[in-house]
Amino acid sequence: MSVAPGLQAESWHLLTLIERAPGFHILADTLADLVDEGHPIVAGTADLKYSNGLVAFQKRHPDRYVQFGISEQHMVSTAAGLATTGLQPYVATFASFMAYLACEQIRTDIAYTKQPVRLIGHHAGITLGFYGTSHHATEDLAITRSIPGLTVIAPADTAQLGAALRAAVDHPAPIYFRIGRGQDPDVYADGTHPFTIGTAIEHGAGTDLTIIATGSMVHPALEAAQALNAGGISTGVVDMHTVKPLDADAVARAAQRSPIVLTVEEHNVIGGLGGAVAEVVAEHGYGTRVIRHGVKDEYALIGPPTHLYRHYKLDAAGIEEVARAAVGS
């Protein structure tokens, strides 16, 4: 294994992070490919190029890469400035730092001025496990979707992330990408579900229940739906990859065919996907029961992500349990 300049061979964990995170390969490679195709993309991160894989982008396009150091607010403001020159900046850091530390800069420097900056909040939700409350991002959807003019996208897997990055090239508004730790199981590896910003992907039409999930929760929601359907509970799944602008038509179809809509998100149940769906259902008077499933308005515990998913019933078995309770089965 080659060692990057300035790092010791003993730093094996840091150097091999990207090898175990295919999602970050896609992040770096897609952006680098877009540069090769002539797009005016620049990429930067706040001292996390190994954690998010942008070291691979740096190797291919060192003149298009900026290492900002531990200065997230400065990074976001600088990205806004770069965008005024005709460049299209993609800047990345942990979702908790992006949404919380740099909230003012996102709102005032980017969204208010309508600059086409792409903000990548990685390791969202509870994926940073042992890092604890300061690094968990379970309020970022509520924050970002409340900022006028900011598009919010949470891809379900590696393939959808790549498609979303390409779709972002011609998108006129600034975007917040909410992604995990680059290790999400495949949902769309077969390429049969095209990605369009603002258009949800519907998997089946449940007459008993529809699960509306986003990001990392799409895969376990589909597994839960498979088990529910096998047990006689007609269940459909909607992948609401674009949390803003929300696909209100997809919500309407779910509400009109299912007496219960269950939203599932790796996020606080307040202000995120569940809140967005409930707003649409209430405003249009569909009369459908909406159950919000996620972290129940608390600071997430510290532990391995797999254990935390099980604890919060955000794995397939937990979602199935919550769904069965909802339909009284």
C-alpha positions, 0 to 999 in steps of 0.5 A: 500500500502506498502512503500519501505524503505527510502520513505515516504507514501506521495510519492504515485506517485513514488511508484505507477508508475509501477502499471500504466505502464504494459510495465515496468512490462514486462521489470522487469519480463522478465529479472527476469525470464531469470535469473531464467532460468539460463542466466547471466543477471544483471540489473541496472539503474541510480536512476530510478528504480521506473520510469522504474519498475526495482524495481520489478527486484531488489526484485526478484534478489537483488544480480543481481541489481545495483543502480548506482545513477545519473551517466549515463556515469559511469553506461554505462562504468561499464556495459561494464566492467561487460560484459567482465566477462561473465555477460550480463548487461541490464542498463536503464535510460531515453532515452535522458540521455542514448543516449546523456549523455552516447554517448561516453561511448556507442560508445567507451566502448561498441560498439567499444569493441563489448560487449553484453550490452543491453542499455534501453532508456525508455521514448523516444521521447516526452513521458516525456511531461512536463519535456521539452527539456532536457528530450525529446529524438527526436534525439536518433535514429539518434545517435545510428544507426550511431554507428558501431556495435550497434543494435537498436530496438524500440518495438511497445508494451508490448508483443513485448518488452518481445519478444525482450528482449528474442530475445536479449539473444543470440544476439552477438551485443550490443543493444539499446532498445528504449521504451516509458513510458510503457503504449503503447496500445496493437498491438501484444497481441494475439501473432500471429506475432513472433519477429525476430531481423532485420525482419520487420512485414508487415500488409497488402500490400498497392498499394496506400501507405505503412506506415513504422512506428516504436515503439510507432507509429505502433499502430496509424499507423495501426489505420490510415491505417484502416481508409484509407483503409475504404475510398478507399486508399489501405494502408499497414503498416510495423512495422520496430521494428529493425531500425538497421539493417534495413530490406531492403527487407521489404523496397524494397517490400513496394517501389515496390508495393506502389508509396508512402512510408510514414515513421512515427516516434516519432523522428526528421525527420532527421537521424532516421527511415525516413532517413534510409528508404530513404537511401535504396530507393535511393541506390536501385533506386526504384524511390518511393516517400518517405515522412518522418513524425515526429518532423520537426527538432525542439525542441519539445514543452512542454505539456502533451504527448497526446497534443503533439502527436496531435500537431505534427500529430503523433496520428491516425487522424494526420497520416491519415491526412498526408497520405491523403495529400500525395496521394492527397485525 
